Amino acid sequence: MMGISFLSPWRLLLLFVVVALGITYALFQKRRSKYAVRFTNLELLESIAPNRPGWRRHIAAAVQLVALSALVLAFAQPVHDVKVPRERATVMLALDVSLSMEATDVKPDRIEAAKAAAIAFLDDVPAQFNVGLVTFAGSAKIRVAPTTDRQQVANAIQNAQLADGTAIGDAIDASLDALGDVPPAPDGAAVPAAIVLLSDGTTTMGTPNIAATQRAVDEGVPVSTIAFGTPTGTVTLPSGQIVSVPVDAPSLEAIAKQSGGNFYEASTQNQLTDVYSKIGSSIGYDEVESSLTQWFVAASFLTLVLASGLALAWSNRLP
């Protein structure tokens, strides 16, 4: 039973009782058959029981055993995980706009593919969520404070300009600063928050990754990271020099692992869109256990009704 677990699995041991009943029934039927063979006057036997249900009576018994099995499963308190939309949350997008994002190893290039996927991500986040934007190169800037105005965020993403340097640590700090300005829920509880950071490079200036990540840990904000690009990416400098800009996946993975976020890799725009879709689903919903007991009880009841109906139809008596 894929996706189903039991709160009281030890109660499933009662299934052995059901199996024992099935074995006992089979042995009893075998004994009855031997006794019938000893009854040598077959014509008299036919006159005594002219309308025996034959093999059909076994179906009613088998259905009863199925009903008992369903009842045992219900007694074991079956549950499964379901996704429940969160009422509120805040997501900060941190987008790398360093010059290495000009690399064309991702079509049409890294930055345009990243912009398109980030804008599409806005549709995957529940409408009641606040979304903010930080862009970073040699420094990080809060472009849009957390808001439910998706168009404002989309416009800021589209208008982001490339610059020199990479400051991933500063981007995490700026995202945390923006999250710190989000008011608490009406009951005073902190609003769930997360940072989604996309980059293709290594921190070259600003706050070290480990220090910014530790701050995220201290504030209870997971940072999910996306390593975007390929190991063969290159950019051409104004001087004509071709510089290799491979994606630095290990650094980004370390940030996600330390902060309790998720790490993803994408080397095409379609892959990046899929990653954002997964992130939107994980951020927008909580997985909770939902009881299936009532469904197993209902199945047991209906199966018992079926067994009773078959027994009445074929032998004019209840099983």
Backbone as numpy.savetxt, mean C-alpha at the origin, in Angstrom:
# Nx Ny Nz CAx CAy CAz Cx Cy Cz
-5.60 -17.63 1.70 -6.44 -16.44 1.70 -5.56 -15.20 1.70
-5.20 -14.71 0.52 -4.30 -13.60 0.37 -4.87 -12.35 1.02
-4.02 -11.67 1.84 -4.42 -10.42 2.43 -5.23 -10.55 3.69
-5.51 -11.76 4.15 -6.31 -11.97 5.36 -5.43 -12.50 6.48
-5.58 -11.91 7.67 -4.91 -12.42 8.86 -5.96 -12.60 9.95
-5.53 -13.17 11.07 -6.48 -13.48 12.14 -5.97 -12.92 13.47
-6.88 -12.27 14.21 -6.52 -11.72 15.50 -6.35 -12.80 16.55
-7.05 -13.92 16.39 -6.94 -15.05 17.32 -6.65 -16.32 16.52
-5.46 -16.41 15.94 -5.15 -17.54 15.05 -5.20 -18.89 15.74
-4.98 -18.92 17.07 -4.99 -20.21 17.76 -6.35 -20.87 17.68
-7.40 -20.09 17.47 -8.73 -20.66 17.36 -8.92 -21.48 16.08
-8.00 -21.30 15.15 -8.07 -22.08 13.91 -7.81 -23.56 14.18
-7.28 -23.88 15.35 -7.07 -25.28 15.72 -8.39 -26.05 15.73
-9.49 -25.31 15.89 -10.80 -25.97 15.87 -11.12 -26.58 14.51
-10.38 -26.17 13.50 -10.58 -26.78 12.18 -10.26 -28.28 12.21
-9.37 -28.67 13.14 -9.08 -30.10 13.29 -10.32 -30.86 13.74
-11.17 -30.20 14.52 -12.42 -30.83 14.95 -13.32 -31.06 13.74
-13.36 -30.07 12.84 -14.17 -30.21 11.63 -13.64 -31.36 10.78
-12.31 -31.43 10.65 -11.70 -32.53 9.90 -12.04 -33.86 10.54
-12.00 -33.91 11.87 -12.32 -35.15 12.57 -13.77 -35.56 12.32
-14.66 -34.59 12.28 -16.06 -34.89 11.98 -16.20 -35.47 10.58
-15.45 -34.89 9.64 -15.49 -35.40 8.27 -15.00 -36.83 8.18
-13.90 -37.13 8.88 -13.36 -38.49 8.89 -14.35 -39.45 9.54
-14.95 -39.01 10.66 -15.93 -39.85 11.36 -17.12 -40.15 10.46
-17.57 -39.14 9.72 -18.70 -39.33 8.81 -18.34 -40.36 7.74
-17.12 -40.22 7.17 -16.70 -41.15 6.12 -16.63 -42.58 6.66
-16.08 -42.75 7.85 -15.99 -44.08 8.44 -17.37 -44.65 8.73
-18.28 -43.81 9.19 -19.64 -44.26 9.48 -20.35 -44.72 8.21
-20.14 -43.96 7.13 -20.78 -44.35 5.86 -20.21 -45.66 5.33
-18.92 -45.87 5.54 -18.30 -47.12 5.11 -18.86 -48.29 5.90
-19.07 -48.06 7.19 -19.64 -49.10 8.04 -21.06 -49.43 7.61
-21.84 -48.40 7.26 -23.22 -48.63 6.82 -23.25 -49.44 5.54
-22.29 -49.17 4.64 -22.24 -49.91 3.37 -21.98 -51.39 3.61
-21.07 -51.70 4.54 -20.77 -53.10 4.85 -22.00 -53.79 5.44
-22.73 -53.04 6.27 -23.92 -53.62 6.88 -24.99 -53.90 5.82
-25.11 -53.02 4.84 -26.10 -53.22 3.78 -25.78 -54.45 2.95
-24.48 -54.69 2.71 -24.09 -55.87 1.93 -24.48 -57.15 2.65
-24.42 -57.14 3.99 -24.79 -58.33 4.75 -26.28 -58.62 4.65
-27.06 -57.61 4.29 -28.51 -57.80 4.15 -28.76 -58.48 2.81
-28.80 -59.80 2.81 -28.79 -60.57 1.56 -30.09 -60.48 0.79
-31.21 -60.20 1.43 -32.49 -60.09 0.73 -32.61 -58.69 0.15
-32.03 -58.50 -1.04 -31.99 -57.16 -1.63 -33.38 -56.66 -2.02
-34.30 -57.60 -2.44 -35.65 -57.16 -2.80 -36.37 -56.59 -1.59
-36.21 -57.24 -0.43 -36.83 -56.73 0.79 -36.21 -55.39 1.18
-34.88 -55.24 1.01 -34.22 -53.98 1.32 -34.74 -52.85 0.44
-35.00 -53.17 -0.83 -35.52 -52.16 -1.77 -36.92 -51.72 -1.37
-37.74 -52.67 -0.86 -39.10 -52.32 -0.46 -39.12 -51.50 0.82
-38.10 -51.70 1.68 -38.02 -50.94 2.93 -37.58 -49.50 2.66
-36.61 -49.33 1.79 -36.08 -47.99 1.49 -36.04 -47.78 -0.01
-37.22 -47.55 -0.62 -37.27 -47.44 -2.07 -36.69 -46.15 -2.62
-36.59 -45.09 -1.82 -36.17 -43.79 -2.34 -34.95 -43.25 -1.59
-33.93 -44.08 -1.53 -32.72 -43.64 -0.84 -32.05 -42.51 -1.62
-31.57 -41.44 -0.95 -30.94 -40.32 -1.65 -29.59 -40.66 -2.27
-29.00 -41.78 -1.87 -27.73 -42.19 -2.47 -26.63 -41.16 -2.23
-25.85 -40.93 -3.30 -24.70 -40.04 -3.17 -25.08 -38.62 -2.80
-26.33 -38.23 -3.05 -26.72 -36.86 -2.79 -26.67 -36.50 -1.32
-26.87 -37.49 -0.44 -26.84 -37.17 0.99 -25.44 -36.75 1.44
-24.43 -37.17 0.69 -23.06 -36.78 1.04 -22.82 -35.29 0.74
-23.51 -34.78 -0.27 -23.35 -33.36 -0.60 -23.82 -32.49 0.56
-25.00 -32.84 1.11 -25.52 -32.08 2.24 -24.55 -32.11 3.41
-23.95 -33.26 3.66 -22.99 -33.38 4.75 -21.73 -32.55 4.48
-21.28 -32.57 3.23 -20.08 -31.80 2.87 -20.34 -30.31 3.02
-21.53 -29.87 2.62 -21.88 -28.46 2.77 -21.91 -28.06 4.24
-22.40 -28.96 5.09 -22.40 -28.70 6.52 -20.97 -28.50 7.05
-20.05 -29.33 6.59 -18.67 -29.21 7.03 -18.06 -27.88 6.57
-18.43 -27.44 5.37 -17.97 -26.13 4.89 -18.50 -25.03 5.79
-19.78 -25.15 6.17 -20.39 -24.15 7.06 -19.67 -24.09 8.39
-19.35 -25.26 8.95 -18.63 -25.30 10.23 -17.23 -24.69 10.09
-16.59 -24.93 8.95 -15.26 -24.35 8.72 -15.35 -22.83 8.68
-16.36 -22.30 7.99 -16.54 -20.85 7.92 -16.80 -20.27 9.31
-17.53 -21.02 10.13 -17.82 -20.57 11.49 -16.54 -20.51 12.34
-15.68 -21.50 12.16 -14.39 -21.50 12.87 -13.55 -20.30 12.43
-13.51 -20.04 11.13 -12.74 -18.90 10.62 -13.28 -17.59 11.19
-14.59 -17.48 11.30 -15.19 -16.28 11.89 -14.79 -16.15 13.36
-14.75 -17.27 14.07 -14.39 -17.29 15.48 -12.94 -16.84 15.70
-12.10 -17.04 14.69 -10.69 -16.65 14.77 -10.49 -15.17 14.47
-11.57 -14.43 14.23 -11.54 -12.98 14.01 -10.68 -12.58 12.82
-11.13 -12.89 11.61 -10.37 -12.51 10.42 -10.41 -11.00 10.18
-9.28 -10.45 9.71 -9.19 -9.04 9.37 -8.36 -8.90 8.10
-8.51 -7.77 7.44 -7.64 -7.45 6.31 -7.37 -5.95 6.32
-6.30 -5.56 5.66 -5.90 -4.15 5.64 -6.68 -3.40 4.57
-7.21 -2.24 4.94 -7.90 -1.37 3.99 -7.30 0.02 4.10
-7.35 0.77 3.00 -6.83 2.12 2.99 -7.94 3.11 3.34
-7.66 3.94 4.33 -8.61 4.95 4.78 -8.01 6.33 4.50
-8.70 7.19 3.76 -8.15 8.52 3.47 -7.90 9.32 4.74
-6.75 9.95 4.81 -6.47 10.83 5.93 -7.28 12.12 5.78
-7.67 12.69 6.91 -8.44 13.92 6.86 -7.56 15.11 6.49
-6.36 15.16 7.05 -5.46 16.28 6.78 -4.02 15.78 6.75
-3.21 16.49 6.01 -1.77 16.24 6.00 -1.13 17.35 5.18
0.17 17.50 5.34 0.91 18.50 4.58 2.10 17.82 3.92
2.28 18.09 2.65 3.38 17.51 1.89 4.23 18.64 1.31
5.52 18.58 1.58 6.44 19.54 0.97 7.20 18.85 -0.16
7.10 19.41 -1.35 7.89 18.93 -2.48 9.19 19.71 -2.53
10.31 19.02 -2.58 11.61 19.65 -2.72 12.19 19.22 -4.07
12.36 20.19 -4.97 12.75 19.88 -6.35 14.15 20.42 -6.65
15.01 19.55 -7.09 16.38 19.90 -7.46 16.36 20.67 -8.77
16.94 21.90 -8.75 17.03 22.70 -9.98 18.50 23.03 -10.26
19.41 22.14 -9.86 20.82 22.35 -10.15 21.07 22.15 -11.65
22.21 22.65 -12.11 22.52 22.61 -13.54 22.59 21.19 -14.10
22.89 20.22 -13.24 22.96 18.83 -13.70 21.60 18.33 -14.19
20.53 19.03 -13.81 19.20 18.63 -14.25 18.96 18.95 -15.72
19.96 19.55 -16.39 19.88 19.77 -17.84 20.21 18.51 -18.61
20.75 17.50 -17.95 21.18 16.27 -18.64 20.02 15.68 -19.43
20.35 15.18 -20.60 19.31 14.65 -21.51 19.25 13.12 -21.51
19.83 12.50 -20.48 19.71 11.04 -20.40 18.27 10.64 -20.13
17.46 11.57 -19.62 16.02 11.40 -19.48 15.36 12.35 -20.46
14.47 11.87 -21.28 13.86 12.70 -22.31 12.67 13.48 -21.78
12.49 14.74 -22.20 13.40 15.52 -23.07 14.68 15.95 -22.36
14.61 16.18 -21.06 15.76 16.33 -20.19 15.27 16.13 -18.75
16.19 16.04 -17.83 15.81 15.71 -16.45 14.84 16.73 -15.86
15.11 18.01 -16.04 14.29 19.01 -15.36 12.88 19.07 -15.92
12.73 19.00 -17.24 11.38 19.06 -17.81 10.58 17.82 -17.45
11.22 16.65 -17.44 10.53 15.42 -17.05 10.14 15.49 -15.57
11.04 16.04 -14.74 10.75 16.16 -13.31 9.60 17.12 -13.06
9.57 18.23 -13.79 8.47 19.20 -13.64 7.13 18.56 -14.01
7.10 17.87 -15.14 5.84 17.26 -15.60 5.33 16.23 -14.59
6.24 15.41 -14.06 5.82 14.38 -13.10 5.39 15.01 -11.79
6.07 16.07 -11.35 5.70 16.73 -10.10 4.32 17.39 -10.21
4.02 17.98 -11.34 2.71 18.59 -11.55 1.63 17.51 -11.56
1.92 16.38 -12.21 0.95 15.27 -12.22 0.74 14.74 -10.80
1.78 14.79 -9.97 1.68 14.31 -8.59 0.62 15.09 -7.81
0.45 16.35 -8.13 -0.52 17.17 -7.41 -1.93 16.60 -7.50
-2.22 15.91 -8.61 -3.55 15.30 -8.77 -3.70 14.02 -7.95
-2.58 13.44 -7.52 -2.63 12.19 -6.74 -2.79 12.45 -5.25
-2.57 13.68 -4.83 -2.68 14.02 -3.42 -4.11 14.47 -3.12
-4.73 13.94 -2.07 -6.10 14.34 -1.74 -6.27 15.85 -1.68
-7.43 16.34 -2.16 -7.66 17.77 -2.29 -7.55 18.52 -0.98
-7.86 17.85 0.15 -7.84 18.54 1.44 -6.44 18.68 2.01
-5.44 18.10 1.34 -4.07 18.18 1.82 -3.44 19.52 1.42
-2.55 20.03 2.27 -1.72 21.18 1.90 -0.46 20.68 1.20
-0.08 21.37 0.14 1.16 21.03 -0.58 1.98 22.30 -0.73
3.26 22.21 -0.41 4.17 23.34 -0.58 5.32 22.95 -1.49
6.11 23.96 -1.91 7.21 23.70 -2.84 8.48 24.41 -2.39
9.57 23.65 -2.38 10.92 24.17 -2.17 11.74 23.80 -3.39
12.47 24.75 -3.95 13.43 24.43 -5.00 14.82 24.68 -4.46
15.77 23.90 -4.94 17.12 24.05 -4.42 18.16 23.78 -5.49
19.21 24.57 -5.42 20.43 24.37 -6.19 21.57 24.63 -5.21
22.26 25.82 -5.34 23.28 26.16 -4.36 22.70 26.59 -3.05
21.42 26.94 -3.05 20.68 27.27 -1.83 19.26 26.79 -2.03
18.47 26.84 -0.97 17.08 26.38 -1.06 16.14 27.53 -0.75
15.02 27.57 -1.46 14.03 28.63 -1.26 12.63 28.03 -1.20
11.83 28.56 -0.28 10.43 28.16 -0.21 9.69 28.94 -1.29
9.27 28.26 -2.34 8.57 28.93 -3.44 7.09 29.09 -3.15
6.51 28.08 -2.51 5.09 28.14 -2.16 4.93 27.55 -0.77
4.36 28.33 0.14 4.05 27.80 1.47 2.92 26.80 1.34
2.81 25.85 2.28 1.75 24.83 2.17 0.38 25.44 1.92
-0.29 24.93 0.90 -1.58 25.45 0.49 -2.39 24.37 -0.20
-3.70 24.57 -0.29 -4.55 23.65 -1.05 -4.74 24.14 -2.48
-4.11 25.27 -2.82 -4.21 25.84 -4.17 -3.21 25.11 -5.07
-3.68 24.09 -5.74 -2.80 23.28 -6.58 -2.23 24.07 -7.76
-3.00 24.98 -8.29 -2.53 25.73 -9.45 -1.35 26.62 -9.09
-1.36 27.18 -7.90 -0.25 28.00 -7.45 1.03 27.18 -7.39
0.93 25.96 -6.87 2.10 25.09 -6.79 2.55 24.67 -8.19
1.60 24.32 -9.05 1.94 23.91 -10.41 2.64 25.03 -11.17
2.17 26.26 -11.00 2.81 27.40 -11.69 4.24 27.59 -11.19
4.44 27.45 -9.89 5.78 27.62 -9.33 6.72 26.53 -9.83
6.22 25.30 -9.95 7.04 24.21 -10.48 7.45 24.52 -11.92
6.48 24.94 -12.71 6.74 25.21 -14.13 7.73 26.36 -14.32
7.73 27.32 -13.42 8.58 28.50 -13.58 9.95 28.35 -12.91
10.22 27.20 -12.32 11.50 27.00 -11.63 12.66 27.11 -12.62
13.73 27.82 -12.22 14.90 28.04 -13.07 16.12 27.32 -12.51
16.99 26.87 -13.40 18.19 26.16 -12.98 19.24 27.13 -12.45
20.06 26.59 -11.53 21.14 27.38 -10.95 22.28 26.44 -10.57
23.40 27.03 -10.19 24.60 26.24 -9.90 24.58 25.71 -8.47
25.17 24.52 -8.26 25.33 23.96 -6.93 24.19 23.04 -6.55
24.42 22.26 -5.49 23.39 21.35 -4.97 23.44 21.37 -3.45
22.32 21.76 -2.83 22.25 21.86 -1.37 21.05 21.07 -0.87
21.19 19.77 -0.83 20.08 18.90 -0.41 19.75 19.12 1.06
20.78 19.28 1.89 20.53 19.52 3.32 19.74 20.79 3.54
20.07 21.85 2.81 19.33 23.10 2.92 17.87 22.92 2.49
17.65 22.07 1.49 16.29 21.83 1.02 15.45 21.16 2.10
16.04 20.22 2.82 15.32 19.57 3.92 15.03 20.58 5.02
16.03 21.42 5.35 15.82 22.43 6.39 14.71 23.40 6.00
14.73 23.88 4.75 13.71 24.83 4.30 12.33 24.19 4.32
12.25 22.91 3.94 10.96 22.21 3.97 10.44 22.10 5.40
11.34 21.81 6.33 10.94 21.71 7.74 10.50 23.07 8.28
11.17 24.15 7.85 10.77 25.50 8.26 9.35 25.79 7.79
9.04 25.41 6.54 7.70 25.66 6.01 6.67 24.84 6.76
7.01 23.61 7.09 6.07 22.75 7.83 5.84 23.29 9.24
6.85 23.94 9.80 6.71 24.47 11.15 5.70 25.60 11.25
5.38 26.22 10.10 4.41 27.31 10.09 2.98 26.82 9.88
2.80 25.52 9.68 1.45 24.99 9.47 0.73 24.93 10.81
-0.45 25.53 10.92 -1.17 25.51 12.20 -1.63 24.10 12.55
-1.76 23.81 13.85 -2.21 22.47 14.28 -3.67 22.26 13.92
-4.13 21.05 14.08 -5.53 20.72 13.84 -6.40 21.42 14.89
-7.71 21.55 14.63 -8.60 22.22 15.59 -8.53 21.65 16.99
-8.23 20.35 17.12 -8.14 19.76 18.45 -6.76 19.91 19.07
-5.88 20.63 18.37 -4.54 20.87 18.89 -3.52 19.84 18.48
-3.94 18.78 17.82 -3.01 17.72 17.40 -2.16 18.20 16.23
-0.94 17.69 16.17 -0.05 18.03 15.06 -0.59 17.42 13.77
-0.48 18.18 12.68 -0.95 17.69 11.39 0.14 16.80 10.78
-0.20 15.59 10.33 0.82 14.72 9.70 1.52 15.44 8.55
2.82 15.21 8.44 3.59 15.91 7.42 4.61 14.96 6.81
5.03 15.28 5.59 6.04 14.49 4.90 6.75 15.38 3.89
7.98 15.00 3.59 8.77 15.70 2.57 9.06 14.71 1.45
8.87 15.16 0.22 9.22 14.36 -0.95 10.30 15.12 -1.70
11.50 14.57 -1.73 12.66 15.28 -2.30 13.16 14.54 -3.54
13.27 15.29 -4.64 13.80 14.72 -5.88 15.12 15.38 -6.20
16.12 14.56 -6.48 17.43 15.10 -6.84 18.16 14.11 -7.73
19.20 14.62 -8.39 20.02 13.73 -9.22 21.48 13.75 -8.79
21.81 14.58 -7.79 23.22 14.75 -7.49 23.60 14.61 -6.05
24.79 15.08 -5.77 25.39 15.01 -4.45 25.45 16.40 -3.84
25.22 16.51 -2.55 25.33 17.80 -1.88 26.75 18.37 -2.04
26.82 19.60 -2.54 28.12 20.24 -2.77 28.33 21.45 -1.87
27.26 21.90 -1.20 27.37 23.06 -0.33 26.20 23.09 0.65
26.31 23.97 1.64 25.22 24.12 2.58 25.25 23.10 3.70
24.10 22.89 4.33 23.97 21.97 5.46 24.25 20.54 5.04
25.07 19.81 5.77 25.31 18.40 5.43 24.01 17.60 5.50
23.93 16.60 4.64 22.71 15.76 4.60 22.38 15.17 5.96
23.40 14.64 6.64 23.16 13.92 7.89 22.59 14.84 8.96
23.03 16.12 8.99 22.53 17.05 9.99 21.08 17.42 9.71
20.74 17.69 8.46 19.37 18.04 8.11 18.44 16.86 8.31
18.92 15.68 7.98 18.10 14.48 8.14 17.82 14.22 9.62
18.82 14.45 10.46 18.62 14.26 11.90 17.57 15.23 12.43
17.54 16.43 11.90 16.50 17.38 12.30 15.12 16.85 11.90
15.03 16.27 10.71 13.75 15.69 10.27 13.32 14.56 11.20
14.29 13.75 11.63 14.00 12.67 12.56 13.49 13.25 13.89
14.18 14.28 14.39 13.79 14.89 15.65 12.39 15.49 15.59
11.99 15.99 14.43 10.68 16.61 14.28 9.62 15.63 13.79
10.03 14.37 13.60 9.07 13.33 13.22 8.52 13.46 11.82
9.36 13.96 10.89 8.91 14.15 9.51 9.71 13.22 8.59
9.08 12.22 8.02 9.81 11.33 7.09 10.13 12.05 5.78
11.29 11.74 5.25 11.72 12.31 3.97 11.82 11.18 2.95
10.92 11.17 2.00 11.00 10.20 0.90 11.82 10.83 -0.22
12.76 10.08 -0.74 13.66 10.62 -1.75 13.52 9.88 -3.08
13.76 10.62 -4.15 13.71 10.05 -5.50 15.03 10.36 -6.18
15.77 9.33 -6.54 17.00 9.50 -7.31 16.61 9.48 -8.79
16.76 10.61 -9.45 16.25 10.75 -10.82 17.40 10.94 -11.80
17.51 10.01 -12.74 18.55 10.09 -13.75 19.22 8.74 -13.92
20.28 8.73 -14.69 21.01 7.50 -14.97 22.49 7.70 -14.65
23.27 6.63 -14.58 24.72 6.77 -14.32 25.46 7.42 -15.48
24.83 7.51 -16.66 25.54 8.00 -17.85 25.18 9.43 -18.22
24.47 10.14 -17.36 24.06 11.50 -17.68 25.25 12.44 -17.82
25.14 13.38 -18.74 26.20 14.39 -18.95 25.56 15.75 -19.24
26.32 16.82 -18.97 25.92 18.18 -19.36 27.10 18.83 -20.06
26.78 19.77 -20.91 27.82 20.50 -21.65 27.94 21.91 -21.09
29.11 22.26 -20.62 29.37 23.57 -20.06 29.46 24.61 -21.17
29.29 25.92 -20.83 29.41 26.98 -21.85 30.74 26.92 -22.61
31.76 26.40 -21.95 33.07 26.29 -22.60 33.13 25.15 -23.61
32.08 24.32 -23.63 32.05 23.18 -24.52 32.49 21.89 -23.87
32.96 21.99 -22.64 33.40 20.79 -21.93 32.21 19.93 -21.53
32.30 18.64 -21.74 31.25 17.69 -21.36 31.59 17.11 -19.99
30.64 17.27 -19.05 30.87 16.83 -17.68 29.89 15.72 -17.33
30.40 14.67 -16.73 29.54 13.56 -16.31 28.77 13.96 -15.05
27.46 13.65 -15.04 26.62 13.96 -13.86 25.78 12.73 -13.51
26.43 11.67 -13.03 25.67 10.46 -12.66 24.80 10.72 -11.44
23.68 10.04 -11.37 22.80 10.19 -10.22 23.44 9.56 -8.98
23.28 10.23 -7.84 23.88 9.74 -6.59 22.78 9.07 -5.76
22.47 7.83 -6.09 21.40 7.11 -5.39 21.75 6.79 -3.93
22.96 6.35 -3.61 23.26 5.98 -2.22 23.01 7.12 -1.22
23.37 8.34 -1.56 23.17 9.46 -0.64 21.68 9.69 -0.37
20.89 9.62 -1.41 19.45 9.84 -1.26 18.81 8.68 -0.50
19.29 7.49 -0.75 18.75 6.32 -0.03 19.04 6.44 1.46
20.22 6.95 1.81 20.58 7.10 3.21 19.65 8.09 3.91
19.28 9.16 3.23 18.36 10.15 3.81 17.01 9.50 4.11
16.49 8.77 3.15 15.18 8.12 3.34 15.24 7.10 4.47
16.29 6.31 4.50 16.41 5.27 5.51 16.52 5.87 6.91
17.31 6.91 7.05 17.51 7.52 8.37 16.25 8.21 8.87
15.48 8.81 7.97 14.32 9.61 8.38 13.02 8.81 8.46
13.05 7.57 7.98 11.83 6.76 7.99 10.97 6.94 6.76
11.54 7.54 5.72 10.82 7.69 4.46 11.08 6.52 3.53
10.67 6.66 2.30 10.88 5.63 1.28 11.84 6.14 0.21
12.62 5.25 -0.34 13.57 5.61 -1.39 13.11 5.02 -2.72
13.21 5.83 -3.77 12.80 5.39 -5.10 13.88 5.79 -6.11
13.92 5.04 -7.18 14.80 5.38 -8.31 13.95 5.46 -9.57
14.27 6.42 -10.43 13.55 6.56 -11.69 14.54 7.05 -12.74
14.47 6.44 -13.90 15.38 6.84 -14.98 14.63 7.27 -16.24
13.30 7.30 -16.17 12.48 7.81 -17.28 11.34 8.62 -16.68
10.71 9.43 -17.52 9.59 10.23 -17.03 8.43 9.34 -16.60
8.17 8.26 -17.32 7.09 7.35 -16.95 7.35 6.70 -15.59
8.60 6.29 -15.37 8.95 5.71 -14.07 8.77 6.74 -12.96
9.16 7.97 -13.23 9.02 9.01 -12.22 7.55 9.28 -11.91
6.72 9.29 -12.93 5.28 9.49 -12.73 4.71 8.36 -11.87
5.15 7.13 -12.14 4.69 5.98 -11.33 5.14 6.13 -9.87
6.37 6.59 -9.68 6.88 6.78 -8.32 6.04 7.80 -7.57
5.77 8.92 -8.21 4.95 9.95 -7.58 3.56 9.43 -7.25
3.02 8.60 -8.13 1.70 8.03 -7.88 1.71 7.15 -6.63
2.76 6.34 -6.49 2.90 5.49 -5.30 3.03 6.34 -4.04
3.81 7.41 -4.13 4.00 8.28 -2.97 2.68 8.94 -2.59
1.93 9.41 -3.58 0.64 10.03 -3.30 -0.30 9.09 -2.60
-0.28 7.83 -3.02 -1.14 6.83 -2.39 -0.72 6.54 -0.96
0.59 6.45 -0.73 1.08 6.12 0.61 0.88 7.28 1.58
1.01 8.51 1.09 0.85 9.68 1.95 -0.62 9.97 2.23
-1.46 9.75 1.24 -2.86 10.14 1.36 -3.73 9.18 2.14
-3.22 8.01 2.46 -4.05 7.01 3.10 -3.30 6.34 4.26
-4.06 5.91 5.24 -3.55 5.07 6.31 -4.10 3.66 6.11
-3.28 2.66 6.40 -3.76 1.28 6.35 -4.24 0.86 7.73
-5.49 0.46 7.80 -6.07 0.02 9.07 -6.67 -1.37 8.88
-6.78 -2.09 9.99 -7.36 -3.43 9.93 -8.88 -3.34 9.98
-9.52 -4.02 9.05 -10.98 -4.06 9.00 -11.45 -5.50 9.24
-12.45 -5.65 10.10 -12.92 -6.99 10.47 -13.70 -7.64 9.32
-13.47 -8.92 9.14 -14.22 -9.72 8.15 -15.12 -10.75 8.83
-15.21 -10.68 10.16 -15.96 -11.69 10.91 -17.40 -11.81 10.41
-18.05 -10.66 10.20 -19.46 -10.70 9.81 -19.68 -11.42 8.49
-18.68 -11.31 7.58 -18.81 -11.97 6.28 -18.67 -13.48 6.41
-17.79 -13.94 7.29 -17.64 -15.38 7.50 -18.85 -15.95 8.24
-19.41 -15.18 9.18 -20.63 -15.62 9.85 -21.77 -15.74 8.84
-21.89 -14.75 7.97 -22.94 -14.79 6.95 -22.75 -15.98 6.02
-21.49 -16.25 5.63 -21.22 -17.39 4.75 -21.59 -18.69 5.45
-21.29 -18.79 6.74 -21.63 -19.99 7.49 -23.14 -20.18 7.55
-23.86 -19.10 7.82 -25.32 -19.19 7.93 -25.93 -19.62 6.60
-25.51 -18.97 5.51 -26.08 -19.30 4.20 -25.74 -20.73 3.79
-24.55 -21.18 4.15 -24.16 -22.55 3.81 -24.98 -23.57 4.60
-25.26 -23.27 5.87 -26.12 -24.14 6.66 -27.53 -24.19 6.11
-28.03 -23.05 5.66 -29.36 -23.01 5.03 -29.36 -23.88 3.77
-28.29 -23.79 2.99 -28.19 -24.61 1.78 -28.17 -26.10 2.14
-27.38 -26.46 3.15 -27.31 -27.87 3.56 -28.67 -28.38 4.02
-29.39 -27.54 4.77 -30.72 -27.93 5.24 -31.69 -28.10 4.08
-31.61 -27.18 3.12 -32.49 -27.27 1.96 -32.24 -28.52 1.14
-30.98 -28.86 0.95 -30.66 -30.07 0.20 -31.14 -31.32 0.93
-30.96 -31.33 2.25 -31.39 -32.49 3.03 -32.91 -32.66 2.96
-33.65 -31.58 3.07 -35.11 -31.66 3.00 -35.58 -32.11 1.63
-34.90 -31.59 0.58 -35.31 -31.92 -0.78 -35.02 -33.38 -1.13
-33.94 -33.94 -0.57 -33.52 -35.27 -0.98 -33.89 -36.37 0.01
-34.14 -36.00 1.25 -34.45 -37.06 2.24 -35.62 -36.72 3.15
-36.24 -35.57 2.90 -37.39 -35.13 3.68 -37.09 -35.01 5.18
-35.87 -34.70 5.49 -35.51 -34.48 6.89 -34.29 -33.55 6.94
-34.14 -32.90 8.07 -33.00 -32.03 8.27 -31.76 -32.88 8.54
-30.60 -32.38 8.18 -29.36 -33.14 8.40 -29.04 -33.26 9.87
